[in-house]
Amino acid sequence: MDIESDMAQYQKYCAALDTADPWKLKKAAMALWHYEVWNYLDTIKHPTLIVGASKDKLHEPENLRRMVSMMKRASYLDLETNQLTHSKGMVRELRKYIKKLGWPEH
């Protein structure tokens, strides 16, 4: 994670780890151990926008790009930081994407 680019997210991660119960985390992680999406991505036929934060390595931006490459109608938008993916700028980008698809705005 690029701490200088997204100090707020770094602080959130630190606080979450400081208060986490390791046994509960282990149980939650193990529940998802066998979850797999890769074999299903090519069946998604609807337009899809996948938004990434390339400076936040914990969200594995490489996997997001791989997902986009496996989907027929997917686009990738890199907003670099977690903070930007939760910003008004994200809403603007999403509206542009929807408009590009020719869908009406509400």
N, C-alpha and C positions, 0 to 999 in steps of 0.2 A: 504494500500500500504506500502511495506517495503521501506521506504525512503532511508535508508542506502545502500540498494542493488541497487537502481536505482534512484539516485538523479537527473539525467538528465530528466527522465520521470516526476518526481515530479515537476521539474521546468517548464516543458511544460504544465502540468495540471494547475499550478498556473498562468502562463501567459495567458492561454486560459480563465480561469475563470475571471481574472482581466480585460480582454478586451471584454468579452462576453456581448451581449445585452440580458438581462433576458427575454424580451418579445419574441425575436426571438427564444431563447432556448425553451421557453414554447411551442411555436407554433410547432417547430420541434419535440419535445418530444411527443406532443399530436398527431401528424401525424402518429407516430409509435405505438400509444397506443394499437391498436388492432392487430398489427402484431404478427403472431404466426407461429412457425416452428415445434413445437413438434409433431403434428399429421402427418407430412410428412417425418420425418426422416427415418422411417422404409421402405420407398419406394425408398430410395437412394441405388442403387445396385453397384455403381462404387467404386473402392478403394478410400478412402479419408483419408488424413492426416490432423488432426486438431492440431494446434500448440497453446499452452497456455503459460501464464506467471503467474505461481502460486503466485508469490509475489506481483502481481498487481491485487488486489482484485476488482478494478473497472471493470475489464474485466470478472469477475465472473467465475473463473476456475472450480467451481463446476458444472456450467451449461455446460461447454465444456465437462467435463467427462461424464455428463449425456447424452449429445448428442452422444458421442462415443458409449456409452452402448446401445443406441437405433438404431444405424446404423449397418447394416450387415457386412460391410467391412471397418470399420473405425479404425484408429489407433490414439493414442494420444501421443503427444510429448510435454513435459513440459520443456521449456527453462528458466523458472523462472522469468526472467525480460523482460520488454518491449524492453529494449536495445538489449538483446540477440536475441529476435525474429526478429529484424531488422539488423542482423549482417551477416558477411560472414559465421559464424558458422551455421546459419539458412540455408544458401544456401547449405552448405556441407551436412547437415542433409536431406534436400529435395532431393538432388542428391542420397544419400544412399537409401532413400525410393523408388525413381523411379527405381533405379537399382535393388532393391529387388523385384519389380514388374516385372522385366524382360523387361522393356521398354528401347529402345535405347536412349542414350544420344546424344544431339545435341549441 
